[in-house]
């Protein structure tokens, strides 16, 4: 493991894994109340969420932070 990634708890996790785990834990409705983005509210799916999150750095950062708070802390 490189020293750059040694302290990164998200290292090795795909964005898809993160989204799937959050949906399994919270469900789409609860996820939409925690992170207010339309891809979680309006006809949500993993595929549409990934497409949006890959293009939108601030939203991806919020999803990653929720994952860390939920599963790593």
C-alpha positions in Angstrom: 0.0 0.0 0.0 1.4 3.4 -0.9 2.0 5.9 1.8 -0.4 8.3 0.1 -3.3 5.9 0.7 -2.3 4.5 4.1 -4.7 6.8 6.0 -7.5 6.8 3.5 -10.4 4.6 4.8 -12.1 4.7 1.4 -9.1 3.3 -0.4 -10.1 0.3 -2.5 -13.8 1.0 -2.2 -15.7 1.8 -5.4 -18.3 4.5 -5.5 -20.8 1.8 -6.4 -20.0 -0.2 -3.3 -20.5 2.9 -1.2 -23.9 3.7 -2.7 -25.1 0.1 -2.5 -24.1 -0.1 1.2 -25.8 3.2 2.0 -29.0 2.2 0.3 -29.0 -1.2 2.0 -28.5 0.6 5.4 -30.8 3.6 5.0 -33.0 3.0 2.0 -33.6 5.5 -0.7 -36.1 7.6 1.2 -33.9 8.0 4.3 -30.8 8.6 2.2 -32.6 11.4 0.3 -33.4 13.1 3.7 -29.8 12.9 4.8 -28.3 14.0 1.5 -30.6 16.3 -0.5 -29.9 15.4 -4.1 -32.6 14.6 -6.7 -31.0 11.3 -7.8 -31.9 9.9 -4.4 -35.5 11.4 -4.4 -36.9 11.1 -7.9 -37.0 7.5 -9.4 -33.7 6.5 -7.6 -31.4 3.8 -8.9 -27.8 2.9 -8.3 -27.0 3.5 -12.0 -28.5 7.0 -12.1 -27.0 7.9 -8.8 -23.5 6.8 -9.9 -23.8 8.8 -13.1 -24.7 12.0 -11.1 -22.1 11.5 -8.4 -19.3 10.9 -10.8 -20.0 14.3 -12.4 -20.6 16.2 -9.2 -17.7 16.4 -6.8 -19.6 18.1 -3.9 -22.3 15.5 -3.9 -19.8 12.6 -4.1 -18.0 14.2 -1.1 -21.2 14.2 0.9 -21.9 10.6 0.1 -18.4 9.6 1.1 -18.7 11.5 4.3 -22.0 9.8 5.2 -20.4 6.4 4.4 -17.5 7.2 6.7 -19.8 8.4 9.5 -22.0 5.4 9.2 -19.6 2.5 8.7 -16.1 3.6 9.7 -16.5 5.8 12.8 
